[in-house]
Amino acid sequence: MSKKKKSGVGKFLAGAAVGAGLGILFAPKKGSETREDIKVLIDDMIAKVKSIDVDEVKEEFEVKLYNIKDELEDLDKEKVLKIAKKKAKQIQDATEELVDYAIEKGTPMLEKTANSIREAAVKTTKEVLARLEGEEK
């Protein structure tokens, strides 16, 4: 097959993938549903690419599609980690306010309990963030 035909097949498939992807991105769905739809489309495209006889085009599409799929998975992890860090900070701030309030009201028993809650919250948020950061790598 000539290079011109190879290029035409590649451009056609790329155009089809871009068109399908744009259709999904502009559909009124939740982000998680949209990402899942894109992953399904990518899997479908991978299956179609595997049936192409032109080895060079097939290999290039497979590499690009797997890279896109990996990037989508990383994107999810990055978003989760960013949100988790923000929530961890909010939890820590809220528990600090609780301790400060207990101190302000001069109740040693409440202060001790508030400190225990703060320590447990800090420990838990650190564990969650460490786990998420470990999964990111």
Contact map, one row per residue, 1 for C-alpha under 8 A:
11101100000000000000000000000000000000000000000000000100000000000000000000000000000000000000000000000000000000000000000000000000000000000
11111100000000000000000000000000000000000000000000000000000000000000000000000000000000000000000000000000000000000000000000000000000000000
11111110000000000000000000000000000000000000000000000000000000000000000000000000000000000000000000000000000000000000000000000000000000000
01111111000000000000000000000000000000000000000000000000000000000000000000000000000000000000000000000000000000000000000000000000000000000
11111111100000000000000000000000000000000000000000000000000000000000000000000000000000000000000000000000000000000000000000000000000000000
11111111110000000000000000000000000000000000000000000100100000000000000000000000000000000000000000000000000000000000000000000000000000000
00111111111000000000000000000000000000000000000000000000000000000000000000000000000000000000000000000000000000000000000000000000000000000
00011111111100000000000000000000000000000000000000000000000000000000000000000000000000000000000000000000000000000000000000000000000000000
00001111111110000000000000000000000000000000000000000000000000000000000000000000000000000000000000000000000000000000000000000000000000000
00000111111111000000000000000000000000000000000000000000100000000000000000000000000000000000000000000000000000000000000000000000000000000
00000011111111100000000000000000000000000000000000000000000000000000000000000000000000000000000000000000000000000000000000000000000000000
00000001111111110000000000000000000000000000000000000000000000000000000000000000000000000000000000000000000000000000000000000000000000000
00000000111111111000000000000000000000000000000000000000000000000000000000000000000000000000000000000000000000000000000000000000000000000
00000000011111111100000000000000000000000000000000000000000000000000000000000000000000000000000000000000000000000000000000000000000000000
00000000001111111110000000000000000000000000000000000000000000000000000000000000000000000000000000000000000000000000000000000000000000000
00000000000111111111000000000000000000000000000000000000000000000000000000000000000000000000000000000000000000000000000000000000000000000
00000000000011111111100000000000000000000000100000000000000000000000000000000000000000000000000000000000000000000000000000000000000000000
00000000000001111111110000000000000000000000000000000000000000000000000000000000000000000000000000000000000000000000000000000000000000000
00000000000000111111111000000000000000000000000000000000000000000000000000000000000000000000000000000000000000000000000000000000000000000
00000000000000011111111100000000000000001000000000000000000000000000000000000000000000000000000000000000000000000000000000000000000000000
00000000000000001111111110000000000001001000000000000000000000000000000000000000000000000000000000000000000000000000000000000000000000000
00000000000000000111111111000000000000000000000000000000000000000000000000000000000000000000000000000000000000000000000000000000000000000
00000000000000000011111111100000000000000000000000000000000000000000000000000000000000000000000000000000000000000000000000000000000000000
00000000000000000001111111100000010011000000000000000000000000000000000000000000000000000000000000000000000000000000000000000000000000000
00000000000000000000111111100000010000000000000000000000000000000000000000000000000000000000000000000000000000000000000000000000000000000
00000000000000000000011111110000000000000000000000000000000000000000000000000000000000000000000000000000000000000000000000000000000000000
00000000000000000000001111111000010000000000000000000000000000000000000000000000000000000000000000000000000000000000000000000000000000000
00000000000000000000000001111100000000000000000000000000000000000000000000000000000000000000000000000000000000000000000000000000000000000
00000000000000000000000000111110110000000000000000000000000000000000000000000000000000000000000000000000000000000000000000000000000000000
00000000000000000000000000011111110000000000000000000000000000000000000000000000000000000000000000000000000000000000000000000000000000000
00000000000000000000000000001111111000000000000000000000000000000000000000000000000000000000000000000000000000000000000000000000000000000
00000000000000000000000000000111111100000000000000000000000000000000000000000000000000000000000000000000000000000000000000000000000000000
00000000000000000000000000001111111110000000000000000000000000000000000000000000000000000000000000000000000000000000000000000000000000000
00000000000000000000000110101111111111000000000000000000000000000000000000000000000000000000000000000000000000000000000000000000000000000
00000000000000000000000000000011111111100000000000000000000000000000000100000000000000000000000000000000000000000000000000000000000000000
00000000000000000000000000000001111111110000000000000000000000000000000000000000000000000000000000000000000000000000000000000000000000000
00000000000000000000000100000000111111111000000000000000000000000000000000000000000000000000000000000000000000000000000000000000000000000
00000000000000000000100100000000011111111100000000000000000000000000000000000000000000000000000000000000000000000000000000000000000000000
00000000000000000000000000000000001111111110000000000000000000000000100000000000000000000000000000000000000000000000000000000000000000000
00000000000000000000000000000000000111111111000000000000000000000000000000000000000000000000000000000000000000000000000000000000000000000
00000000000000000001100000000000000011111111100000000000000000000000000000000000000000000000000000000000000000000000000000000000000000000
00000000000000000000000000000000000001111111110000000000000000001000100000000000000000000000000000000000000000000000000000000000000000000
00000000000000000000000000000000000000111111111000000000000000000000000000000000000000000000000000000000000000000000000000000000000000000
00000000000000000000000000000000000000011111111100000000000000000000000000000000000000000000000000000000000000000000000000000000000000000
00000000000000001000000000000000000000001111111110000000000000001000000000000000000000000000000000000000000000000000000000000000000000000
00000000000000000000000000000000000000000111111111000000000011001000000000000000000000000000000000000000000000000000000000000000000000000
00000000000000000000000000000000000000000011111111100000000000000000000000000000000000000000000000000000000000000000000000000000000000000
00000000000000000000000000000000000000000001111111110000000000000000000000000000000000000000000000000000000000000000000000000000000000000
00000000000000000000000000000000000000000000111111110000010011000000000000000000000000000000000000000000000000000000000000000000000000000
00000000000000000000000000000000000000000000011111110000010001000000000000000000000000000000000000000000000000000000000000000000000000000
00000000000000000000000000000000000000000000001111111000000000000000000000000000000000000000000000000000000000000000000000000000000000000
00000000000000000000000000000000000000000000000111111110110000000000000000000000000000000000000000000000000000000000000000000000000000000
00000000000000000000000000000000000000000000000000111110010000000000000000000000000000000000000000000000000000000000000000000000000000000
10000100000000000000000000000000000000000000000000011111110000000000000000000000000000000000000000000000000000000000000000000000000000000
00000000000000000000000000000000000000000000000000011111111000000000000000000000000000000000000000000000000000000000000000000000000000000
00000000000000000000000000000000000000000000000000000111111100000000000000000000000000000000000000000000000000000000000000000000000000000
00000100010000000000000000000000000000000000000000010111111110000000000000000000000000000000000000000000000000000000000000000000000000000
00000000000000000000000000000000000000000000000011011111111111000000000000000000000000000000000000000000000000000000000000000000000000000
00000000000000000000000000000000000000000000000000000011111111100000000000000000000000000000000000000000000000000000000000000000000000000
00000000000000000000000000000000000000000000000000000001111111110000000000000000000000000000000000000000000000000000000000000000000000000
00000000000000000000000000000000000000000000010010000000111111111000000000000000000000000000000000000000000000000000000000000000000000000
00000000000000000000000000000000000000000000010011000000011111111100000000000000000000000000000000000000000000000000000000000000000000000
00000000000000000000000000000000000000000000000000000000001111111110000000000000000000000000000000000000000000000000000000000000000000000
00000000000000000000000000000000000000000000000000000000000111111111000000000000000000000000000000000000000000000000000000000000000000000
00000000000000000000000000000000000000000100110000000000000011111111100000000000000000000000000000000000000000000000000000000000000000000
00000000000000000000000000000000000000000000000000000000000001111111110000000000000000000000000000000000000000000000000000000000000000000
00000000000000000000000000000000000000000000000000000000000000111111111000000000000000000000000000000000000000000000000000000000000000000
00000000000000000000000000000000000000000000000000000000000000011111111100000000000000000000000000000000000000000000000000000000000000000
00000000000000000000000000000000000000100100000000000000000000001111111110000000000000000000000000000000000000000000000000000000000000000
00000000000000000000000000000000000000000000000000000000000000000111111111000000000000000000000000000000000000000000000000000000000000000
00000000000000000000000000000000000000000000000000000000000000000011111111100000000000000000000000000000000000000000000000000000000000000
00000000000000000000000000000000001000000000000000000000000000000001111111110000000000000000000000000000000000000000000000000000000000000
00000000000000000000000000000000000000000000000000000000000000000000111111111000000000000000000000000000000000000000000000000000000000000
00000000000000000000000000000000000000000000000000000000000000000000011111111100000000000000000000000000000000000000000000000000000000010
00000000000000000000000000000000000000000000000000000000000000000000001111111110000000000000000000000000000000000000000000000000000000000
00000000000000000000000000000000000000000000000000000000000000000000000111111111000000000000000000000000000000000000000000000000000000000
00000000000000000000000000000000000000000000000000000000000000000000000011111111100000000000000000000000000000000000000000000000000100110
00000000000000000000000000000000000000000000000000000000000000000000000001111111110000000000000000000000000000000000000000000000000000010
00000000000000000000000000000000000000000000000000000000000000000000000000111111111000000000000000000000000000000000000000000000000000000
00000000000000000000000000000000000000000000000000000000000000000000000000011111111100000000000000000000000000000000000000000000000100000
00000000000000000000000000000000000000000000000000000000000000000000000000001111111110000000000000000000000000000000000000000000100110000
00000000000000000000000000000000000000000000000000000000000000000000000000000111111111000000000000000000000000000000000000000000000000000
00000000000000000000000000000000000000000000000000000000000000000000000000000011111111100000000000000000000000000000000000000000000000000
00000000000000000000000000000000000000000000000000000000000000000000000000000001111111110000000000000000000000000000000000000001100000000
00000000000000000000000000000000000000000000000000000000000000000000000000000000111111111000000000000000000000000000000000000000100000000
00000000000000000000000000000000000000000000000000000000000000000000000000000000011111111100000000000000000000000000000000000000000000000
00000000000000000000000000000000000000000000000000000000000000000000000000000000001111111110000000000000000000000000000000000000000000000
00000000000000000000000000000000000000000000000000000000000000000000000000000000000111111111000000000000000000000000000001001100000000000
00000000000000000000000000000000000000000000000000000000000000000000000000000000000011111111100000000000000000000000000000000000000000000
00000000000000000000000000000000000000000000000000000000000000000000000000000000000001111111110000000000000000000000000000000000000000000
00000000000000000000000000000000000000000000000000000000000000000000000000000000000000111111111000000000000000000000000011000000000000000
00000000000000000000000000000000000000000000000000000000000000000000000000000000000000011111111100000000000000000000010011000000000000000
00000000000000000000000000000000000000000000000000000000000000000000000000000000000000001111111110000000000000000000000000000000000000000
00000000000000000000000000000000000000000000000000000000000000000000000000000000000000000111111111000000000000000000000000000000000000000
00000000000000000000000000000000000000000000000000000000000000000000000000000000000000000011111111100000000000000110110010000000000000000
00000000000000000000000000000000000000000000000000000000000000000000000000000000000000000001111111110000000000000000010000000000000000000
00000000000000000000000000000000000000000000000000000000000000000000000000000000000000000000111111111000000000000000000000000000000000000
00000000000000000000000000000000000000000000000000000000000000000000000000000000000000000000011111111100000000000100000000000000000000000
00000000000000000000000000000000000000000000000000000000000000000000000000000000000000000000001111111110000000100110010000000000000000000
00000000000000000000000000000000000000000000000000000000000000000000000000000000000000000000000111111111000000000000000000000000000000000
00000000000000000000000000000000000000000000000000000000000000000000000000000000000000000000000011111111100000000000000000000000000000000
00000000000000000000000000000000000000000000000000000000000000000000000000000000000000000000000001111111111101100100000000000000000000000
00000000000000000000000000000000000000000000000000000000000000000000000000000000000000000000000000111111111100100000000000000000000000000
00000000000000000000000000000000000000000000000000000000000000000000000000000000000000000000000000011111110000000000000000000000000000000
00000000000000000000000000000000000000000000000000000000000000000000000000000000000000000000000000001111111000000000000000000000000000000
00000000000000000000000000000000000000000000000000000000000000000000000000000000000000000000000000000111111100100000000000000000000000000
00000000000000000000000000000000000000000000000000000000000000000000000000000000000000000000000000000110111111100000000000000000000000000
00000000000000000000000000000000000000000000000000000000000000000000000000000000000000000000000000000110011111110000000000000000000000000
00000000000000000000000000000000000000000000000000000000000000000000000000000000000000000000000000000000001111111000000000000000000000000
00000000000000000000000000000000000000000000000000000000000000000000000000000000000000000000000000000100001111111100000000000000000000000
00000000000000000000000000000000000000000000000000000000000000000000000000000000000000000000000000100110011111111110000000000000000000000
00000000000000000000000000000000000000000000000000000000000000000000000000000000000000000000000000000000000111111111000000000000000000000
00000000000000000000000000000000000000000000000000000000000000000000000000000000000000000000000000000000000011111111100000000000000000000
00000000000000000000000000000000000000000000000000000000000000000000000000000000000000000000001001100100000001111111110000000000000000000
00000000000000000000000000000000000000000000000000000000000000000000000000000000000000000000001000100000000000111111111000000000000000000
00000000000000000000000000000000000000000000000000000000000000000000000000000000000000000000000000000000000000011111111100000000000000000
00000000000000000000000000000000000000000000000000000000000000000000000000000000000000000000001000000000000000001111111110000000000000000
00000000000000000000000000000000000000000000000000000000000000000000000000000000000000000001001100100000000000000111111111000000000000000
00000000000000000000000000000000000000000000000000000000000000000000000000000000000000000000000000000000000000000011111111100000000000000
00000000000000000000000000000000000000000000000000000000000000000000000000000000000000000000000000000000000000000001111111110000000000000
00000000000000000000000000000000000000000000000000000000000000000000000000000000000000000011001000000000000000000000111111111000000000000
00000000000000000000000000000000000000000000000000000000000000000000000000000000000000010011000000000000000000000000011111111100000000000
00000000000000000000000000000000000000000000000000000000000000000000000000000000000000000000000000000000000000000000001111111110000000000
00000000000000000000000000000000000000000000000000000000000000000000000000000000000000000000000000000000000000000000000111111111000000000
00000000000000000000000000000000000000000000000000000000000000000000000000000000000000010000000000000000000000000000000011111111100000000
00000000000000000000000000000000000000000000000000000000000000000000000000000000000000010000000000000000000000000000000001111111110000000
00000000000000000000000000000000000000000000000000000000000000000000000000000000000000000000000000000000000000000000000000111111111000000
00000000000000000000000000000000000000000000000000000000000000000000000000000000000100000000000000000000000000000000000000011111111100000
00000000000000000000000000000000000000000000000000000000000000000000000000000000100110000000000000000000000000000000000000001111111110000
00000000000000000000000000000000000000000000000000000000000000000000000000000000000000000000000000000000000000000000000000000111111111000
00000000000000000000000000000000000000000000000000000000000000000000000000000000000000000000000000000000000000000000000000000011111111100
00000000000000000000000000000000000000000000000000000000000000000000000000001001100000000000000000000000000000000000000000000001111111110
00000000000000000000000000000000000000000000000000000000000000000000000000000000100000000000000000000000000000000000000000000000111111111
00000000000000000000000000000000000000000000000000000000000000000000000000000000000000000000000000000000000000000000000000000000011111111
00000000000000000000000000000000000000000000000000000000000000000000000000001000000000000000000000000000000000000000000000000000001111111
00000000000000000000000000000000000000000000000000000000000000000000000001001100000000000000000000000000000000000000000000000000000111111
00000000000000000000000000000000000000000000000000000000000000000000000000000000000000000000000000000000000000000000000000000000000011111
